[in-house]
């Protein structure tokens, strides 16, 4: 989770610096997607909880969408980050405590 939060912070910094072209943001989105692959394995106690598996699947879907159609503007990056953040928020509300 720390790595994902750091990557999101780097995307926000890129947006704040108006560096939102694909070469700046796509590697960060890809890193987020790779770490999303490990969500279920990282929390084995939650693997049977439908809320968790739904949330982790939603995270991967949001990442797939952002990578398939990478945002090319800071406005687009902001929208993609909002979508990704919503998936994080949904899981955190249920499990972070």
C-alpha positions as a Markdown table, in Angstrom:
| # | Residue | x | y | z |
|---|---|---|---|---|
| 1 | Unk | 0.0 | 0.0 | 0.0 |
| 2 | Unk | 2.9 | 2.3 | 0.7 |
| 3 | Unk | 4.3 | 1.8 | -2.8 |
| 4 | Unk | 0.9 | 2.5 | -4.4 |
| 5 | Unk | 0.4 | 5.6 | -2.3 |
| 6 | Unk | 3.9 | 6.8 | -3.3 |
| 7 | Unk | 3.1 | 6.2 | -7.0 |
| 8 | Unk | -0.1 | 8.1 | -6.7 |
| 9 | Unk | 1.9 | 10.9 | -5.0 |
| 10 | Unk | 4.3 | 10.9 | -8.0 |
| 11 | Unk | 1.4 | 11.2 | -10.4 |
| 12 | Unk | 0.0 | 14.1 | -8.4 |
| 13 | Unk | 3.4 | 15.8 | -8.5 |
| 14 | Unk | 3.6 | 15.3 | -12.2 |
| 15 | Unk | 0.1 | 16.8 | -12.6 |
| 16 | Unk | 1.1 | 19.8 | -10.3 |
| 17 | Unk | 4.2 | 20.3 | -12.5 |
| 18 | Unk | 2.1 | 20.1 | -15.7 |
| 19 | Unk | 4.0 | 17.0 | -16.8 |
| 20 | Unk | 1.2 | 14.9 | -17.9 |
| 21 | Unk | 2.3 | 13.3 | -21.2 |
| 22 | Unk | 2.3 | 9.6 | -21.6 |
| 23 | Unk | 6.0 | 9.2 | -21.1 |
| 24 | Unk | 5.8 | 10.8 | -17.7 |
| 25 | Unk | 2.8 | 9.0 | -16.4 |
| 26 | Unk | 2.5 | 5.6 | -18.1 |
| 27 | Unk | 5.4 | 4.1 | -16.2 |
| 28 | Unk | 3.7 | 5.1 | -12.9 |
| 29 | Unk | 0.3 | 3.7 | -14.0 |
| 30 | Unk | 2.0 | 0.5 | -15.0 |
| 31 | Unk | 3.8 | 0.2 | -11.7 |
| 32 | Unk | 0.4 | 0.7 | -9.9 |
| 33 | Unk | -1.1 | -2.1 | -12.1 |
| 34 | Unk | 1.7 | -4.5 | -11.3 |
| 35 | Unk | 1.3 | -3.9 | -7.5 |
| 36 | Unk | -2.4 | -4.4 | -7.9 |
| 37 | Unk | -1.7 | -7.9 | -9.0 |
| 38 | Unk | -0.5 | -8.7 | -5.5 |
| 39 | Unk | -3.4 | -7.3 | -3.5 |
| 40 | Unk | -5.1 | -10.6 | -2.9 |
| 41 | Unk | -1.9 | -12.4 | -2.1 |
| 42 | Unk | -0.8 | -9.6 | 0.3 |
| 43 | Unk | -3.9 | -10.0 | 2.4 |
| 44 | Unk | -4.6 | -13.8 | 2.6 |
| 45 | Unk | -6.9 | -13.4 | 5.5 |
| 46 | Unk | -9.3 | -11.4 | 3.2 |
| 47 | Unk | -9.2 | -13.7 | 0.2 |
| 48 | Unk | -12.7 | -15.1 | 1.0 |
| 49 | Unk | -14.3 | -11.8 | 1.7 |
| 50 | Unk | -16.4 | -10.7 | -1.3 |
| 51 | Unk | -16.0 | -7.0 | -0.4 |
| 52 | Unk | -12.2 | -7.3 | -0.6 |
| 53 | Unk | -12.1 | -9.4 | -3.8 |
| 54 | Unk | -14.6 | -6.9 | -5.4 |
| 55 | Unk | -12.4 | -4.0 | -4.4 |
| 56 | Unk | -9.2 | -5.5 | -5.6 |
| 57 | Unk | -10.8 | -6.4 | -8.9 |
| 58 | Unk | -12.1 | -2.9 | -9.2 |
| 59 | Unk | -8.6 | -1.5 | -8.6 |
| 60 | Unk | -7.2 | -3.7 | -11.4 |
| 61 | Unk | -10.0 | -2.7 | -13.7 |
| 62 | Unk | -9.4 | 1.0 | -13.1 |
| 63 | Unk | -5.7 | 0.5 | -13.8 |
| 64 | Unk | -6.4 | -1.5 | -17.0 |
| 65 | Unk | -8.7 | 1.3 | -18.2 |
| 66 | Unk | -6.1 | 4.0 | -17.5 |
| 67 | Unk | -3.3 | 2.0 | -19.2 |
| 68 | Unk | -5.5 | 1.1 | -22.2 |
| 69 | Unk | -6.4 | 4.7 | -22.8 |
| 70 | Unk | -3.6 | 6.7 | -21.1 |
| 71 | Unk | -4.5 | 10.2 | -20.2 |
| 72 | Unk | -2.7 | 12.7 | -22.4 |
| 73 | Unk | -3.5 | 15.8 | -20.4 |
| 74 | Unk | -3.4 | 16.8 | -16.8 |
| 75 | Unk | -7.2 | 17.0 | -16.8 |
| 76 | Unk | -7.3 | 13.4 | -18.0 |
| 77 | Unk | -4.8 | 12.4 | -15.5 |
| 78 | Unk | -6.8 | 14.0 | -12.7 |
| 79 | Unk | -9.9 | 12.0 | -13.9 |
| 80 | Unk | -7.9 | 8.7 | -14.0 |
| 81 | Unk | -6.5 | 9.4 | -10.5 |
| 82 | Unk | -10.0 | 10.1 | -9.2 |
| 83 | Unk | -11.2 | 6.7 | -10.6 |
| 84 | Unk | -8.2 | 4.9 | -9.2 |
| 85 | Unk | -8.6 | 6.7 | -5.8 |
| 86 | Unk | -12.2 | 5.7 | -5.6 |
| 87 | Unk | -11.2 | 2.0 | -5.7 |
| 88 | Unk | -8.7 | 2.6 | -3.0 |
| 89 | Unk | -11.2 | 4.5 | -0.9 |
| 90 | Unk | -13.8 | 1.8 | -1.1 |
| 91 | Unk | -11.4 | -0.8 | 0.2 |
| 92 | Unk | -10.0 | 1.4 | 2.9 |
| 93 | Unk | -13.4 | 2.2 | 4.2 |
| 94 | Unk | -14.1 | -1.5 | 4.8 |
| 95 | Unk | -10.7 | -2.7 | 5.9 |
| 96 | Unk | -8.2 | -0.1 | 6.9 |
| 97 | Unk | -10.0 | 0.8 | 10.2 |
